[in-house]
Amino acid sequence: MTTPNRRPNPANQAALSAALSGAVDLSALKARAEQAANPPSAPQAAPAPTSRSQFVIDVSEQSFQAEVIERSMTVPVILDLWAEWCEPCKALSPLLERLADEGQGSWILAKIDVDANQRIAQALGVQGIPAIKAISQGQILSEFQGVQPEANLRQFLKAVVEAAGGELPAGAEPQEDPRIVQAEDAIAAGDLDLAQEVYETLLQEQPGHVLAADALRQVSLMKRLDQAGDTDLERVIAAADAEPLNVEKQCAAADLQLAAGQLDGAFSRLLTLVRTGPDEAKDTARTRLIELFAIVGDADPAVGKARRDLASALF
């Protein structure tokens, strides 16, 4: 789908939500999958995944590494974590399977029975089901929990595929809500309050609306920059460097550095606070860092590096 030049690409508008924020490094899960596939005694061959179609697969602890981690290096993998007793799962799963077929390989649906694969559910931090997690390049890119309307699912999948550098095939593209156009026009006109109001209304009606959540983060950054008492980059950085434990000054400097394209500097100062600051400052810095990740988007190498650093700092 061609996007007019006056309209930002959703993937560039912080393509995905950051509830778990991709800050979870799946290396530990990968190691457990390898151990499960090759136990120290009485080793058994990992069972081959059972395919519902070429775009929908069943995944176990033994096949997780190959079918999710390794496959996600070339195509997004959407995890559908479910259980036989879960009635909402029975409503969501068939819809996801149909959309996977529509997607024609632009993404893969990997179904995981949480009762049979409890270690996967635990490693992924599953709190309830159905739980949907998007994996790209071995990292959690986005997620949501519970049943969502088909329109929301289509928006979610579009954002995931575009963030991974792909494109949904013709016929699988979601229809755009005219309020998104209204909000984008408001941003272009400098009316950030109206844009914020529209996006907030969308999120109240559709809590899983990925684009609205990400665009709202972008608008929030723009408003913070507009309201900043000082926008001189060098002066703000100097003030932050003089008080390394002052979370407000660190966040203000990170905002300005991000706007100036100094991604490494913005991420580095917040990561330092996460590692060394007092607990309250750590939480604030982590929250702001995750928000900035979402604004930039996971396609940027600086985000991938900073996510790994954040994972090391947290875990």
C-alpha positions in Angstrom: 0.0 0.0 0.0 1.4 3.4 -1.0 1.3 6.0 1.7 1.1 9.7 0.7 4.1 11.7 1.6 2.2 13.9 4.0 1.3 10.9 6.1 3.8 9.2 8.4 4.4 5.5 7.9 3.0 3.6 10.9 6.3 1.7 11.3 8.0 5.1 11.7 5.4 6.2 14.2 6.8 3.9 16.9 5.6 0.8 15.1 4.7 -1.2 18.1 3.5 -1.0 21.7 6.0 -1.7 24.5 4.1 -3.4 27.2 6.9 -5.8 27.7 8.8 -3.6 25.3 11.1 -6.1 23.7 13.3 -5.6 26.7 13.1 -9.3 27.4 16.1 -11.2 26.0 15.0 -14.6 25.0 18.5 -16.1 25.3 17.5 -17.8 28.6 14.5 -19.3 27.0 16.6 -20.4 24.1 19.0 -22.1 26.4 16.2 -23.9 28.1 14.8 -25.0 24.8 18.2 -26.4 23.8 18.5 -28.2 27.1 15.0 -29.6 26.6 15.8 -30.7 23.1 19.0 -32.4 24.3 18.6 -33.6 27.9 21.6 -35.1 29.6 20.2 -38.6 29.9 18.1 -40.7 27.6 18.0 -38.0 24.8 15.1 -38.1 22.5 14.6 -36.4 19.1 12.6 -33.3 19.2 9.1 -33.9 17.7 8.3 -32.2 14.5 5.8 -29.5 14.7 2.2 -30.3 13.7 1.1 -28.0 10.9 -2.5 -26.8 10.6 -1.5 -25.1 7.4 1.8 -23.9 6.0 1.4 -20.6 7.9 0.1 -22.0 11.2 2.2 -24.4 13.3 2.1 -26.0 16.8 5.2 -25.3 18.9 6.5 -27.2 21.9 9.4 -26.6 24.3 11.5 -28.9 22.1 10.8 -27.0 18.9 10.7 -23.5 20.2 14.2 -22.6 19.3 13.9 -23.7 15.7 10.3 -22.7 15.0 10.2 -19.4 16.9 13.7 -18.0 17.7 15.4 -19.0 14.4 12.4 -18.6 12.2 11.9 -15.0 13.6 15.2 -14.0 12.1 13.6 -14.0 8.7 9.8 -13.5 9.3 7.8 -12.3 12.2 6.3 -15.1 14.4 3.1 -14.4 16.3 2.7 -16.6 19.4 -0.8 -17.7 20.3 -0.6 -18.9 23.9 -3.7 -20.9 24.7 -5.2 -23.8 26.6 -8.0 -26.3 25.9 -10.1 -25.0 28.8 -9.9 -21.4 27.7 -13.1 -20.3 26.1 -11.8 -16.9 24.8 -8.9 -18.8 23.2 -11.5 -20.7 21.2 -12.9 -17.4 19.8 -9.5 -15.8 19.1 -7.5 -18.7 17.6 -9.7 -19.4 14.5 -9.6 -15.7 13.6 -5.8 -15.7 13.9 -5.5 -18.8 11.8 -7.7 -17.2 9.1 -5.6 -14.0 9.1 -2.4 -16.1 9.0 -3.7 -17.7 5.8 -4.5 -14.3 4.4 -1.0 -13.1 5.3 0.5 -15.7 2.9 3.7 -16.1 4.8 4.3 -12.4 5.6 4.1 -13.7 9.2 3.8 -17.1 10.9 1.3 -18.1 13.6 2.9 -20.3 16.2 0.4 -21.9 18.6 1.6 -22.9 22.1 -0.5 -24.9 24.6 0.5 -23.4 27.9 -0.6 -26.4 29.9 1.8 -28.7 27.9 4.5 -26.1 27.7 4.6 -24.4 31.1 8.3 -23.4 31.0 7.6 -21.4 27.8 4.7 -19.6 29.5 6.7 -18.9 32.5 9.7 -17.6 30.6 7.5 -15.3 28.5 5.8 -13.9 31.6 2.3 -15.1 30.6 -0.2 -13.8 33.2 -3.4 -14.8 31.5 -4.6 -16.3 28.2 -5.2 -15.9 25.4 -1.8 -14.1 25.2 -0.4 -12.9 21.9 3.2 -12.0 21.5 5.0 -10.9 18.3 8.6 -12.1 17.9 11.1 -10.7 15.5 14.8 -11.1 15.4 14.6 -13.3 18.5 13.0 -10.5 20.6 9.5 -9.8 21.8 8.4 -6.9 19.6 4.8 -6.4 20.9 2.1 -8.2 22.7 -1.5 -8.1 24.0 -3.7 -10.2 26.2 -7.4 -11.2 25.6 -9.7 -11.2 22.7 -9.5 -8.3 20.3 -11.8 -7.2 17.4 -10.7 -8.3 13.9 -9.9 -4.7 13.0 -7.5 -4.3 15.9 -5.8 -7.6 15.0 -5.3 -6.4 11.5 -3.8 -3.2 12.7 -1.5 -5.1 15.1 -0.4 -7.5 12.3 0.3 -4.7 9.9 2.4 -2.8 12.4 4.4 -6.0 13.3 5.0 -6.9 9.6 6.0 -3.4 8.6 8.3 -3.0 11.7 10.1 -6.2 10.5 10.5 -4.7 7.1 7.8 -6.7 5.4 4.4 -5.9 3.9 1.0 -7.6 4.1 -0.3 -8.9 0.8 -3.2 -7.2 -1.0 -6.5 -8.0 0.7 -4.9 -8.4 4.1 -4.4 -4.7 4.7 -6.6 -3.2 7.4 -9.0 -0.4 6.6 -7.8 2.9 8.2 -10.0 4.6 10.8 -10.7 8.1 9.5 -9.9 9.4 13.0 -6.3 8.4 12.4 -6.3 10.7 9.4 -7.8 13.5 11.6 -5.1 13.1 14.2 -2.3 13.1 11.6 -3.7 16.2 10.0 -3.8 17.8 13.5 -0.2 17.0 14.0 0.7 18.5 10.7 -1.2 21.6 11.7 0.6 21.8 15.0 -2.5 21.1 17.0 -1.0 18.5 19.4 -3.8 18.8 21.9 -6.4 17.7 19.3 -4.2 14.8 18.1 -3.7 13.6 21.7 -7.5 13.8 22.3 -8.3 11.8 19.2 -5.7 9.1 20.0 -6.8 8.8 23.6 -10.4 8.4 22.5 -9.4 5.6 20.1 -7.6 3.9 22.9 -10.5 4.2 25.3 -12.7 2.5 22.6 -10.1 0.0 21.4 -7.4 -0.6 24.1 -5.5 -2.9 21.7 -5.2 -0.2 19.0 -1.5 -0.4 18.3 -1.1 2.6 16.0 -3.0 4.9 18.4 -0.9 3.8 21.4 2.4 4.4 19.5 1.3 7.7 17.9 0.2 8.9 21.3 3.8 8.3 22.6 5.1 10.4 19.7 2.7 13.2 20.4 3.6 13.1 24.1 7.3 13.6 23.2 6.4 16.5 20.9 4.4 18.1 23.7 7.2 17.7 26.2 9.6 19.3 23.8 7.2 22.2 23.2 6.7 22.7 26.9 10.4 22.4 27.9 11.8 25.5 29.6 15.1 25.1 27.8 15.6 23.6 24.3 19.3 24.4 23.9 20.7 20.9 23.5 24.2 21.7 24.7 23.0 23.5 27.8 20.4 20.9 28.7 23.0 18.1 28.3 25.5 20.0 30.5 22.9 20.5 33.2 22.1 16.8 33.1 25.7 15.7 33.2 26.2 18.0 36.2 23.5 16.1 38.1 23.6 12.5 37.0 21.1 11.3 39.5 18.5 14.0 38.7 15.9 12.0 36.8 14.0 15.0 35.5 17.2 16.5 33.9 18.2 13.1 32.5 14.8 12.6 30.9 14.8 16.1 29.5 18.2 15.7 28.0 17.3 12.3 26.6 14.2 13.7 24.9 16.2 16.5 23.2 19.0 14.1 22.2 16.4 11.8 20.6 14.8 14.7 18.7 18.3 15.6 17.5 19.0 12.1 16.3 21.5 11.4 19.1 20.0 8.0 19.8 23.0 6.4 21.5 23.5 9.3 23.8 19.8 9.5 24.7 19.6 5.8 25.5 23.0 5.7 27.3 22.1 8.3 29.8 18.9 6.6 30.8 20.5 3.2 30.9 23.1 4.6 33.3 20.3 5.8 35.6 18.6 2.4 35.4 21.9 0.8 36.5 23.0 3.2 39.2 20.1 5.4 40.3 17.8 5.1 43.3 14.8 2.9 42.9 12.3 5.6 42.0 14.7 7.2 39.5 15.4 3.7 38.0 11.6 3.1 37.4 11.2 6.6 35.8 14.2 6.2 33.6 13.2 2.7 32.5 9.7 3.9 31.6 11.0 6.8 29.6 13.6 4.6 27.9 10.9 2.1 26.8 8.8 5.0 25.5 11.7 6.3 23.4 12.3 2.8 22.0 8.8 2.7 20.8 9.0 6.1 19.2 12.2 5.2 17.3 11.0 1.7 16.4 12.8 -1.6 16.6 14.2 -1.5 13.1 16.9 0.9 14.2 20.1 -0.9 15.3 20.5 1.6 18.2 17.2 0.4 19.7 18.2 -3.3 19.5 21.5 -2.6 21.3 19.9 -0.5 24.0 17.2 -3.2 24.5 19.9 -5.8 25.1 21.6 -3.4 27.5 18.4 -2.8 29.3 17.7 -6.5 29.6 21.2 -7.0 31.1 20.6 -4.1 33.6 17.2 -5.5 34.6 17.9 -9.2 34.7 
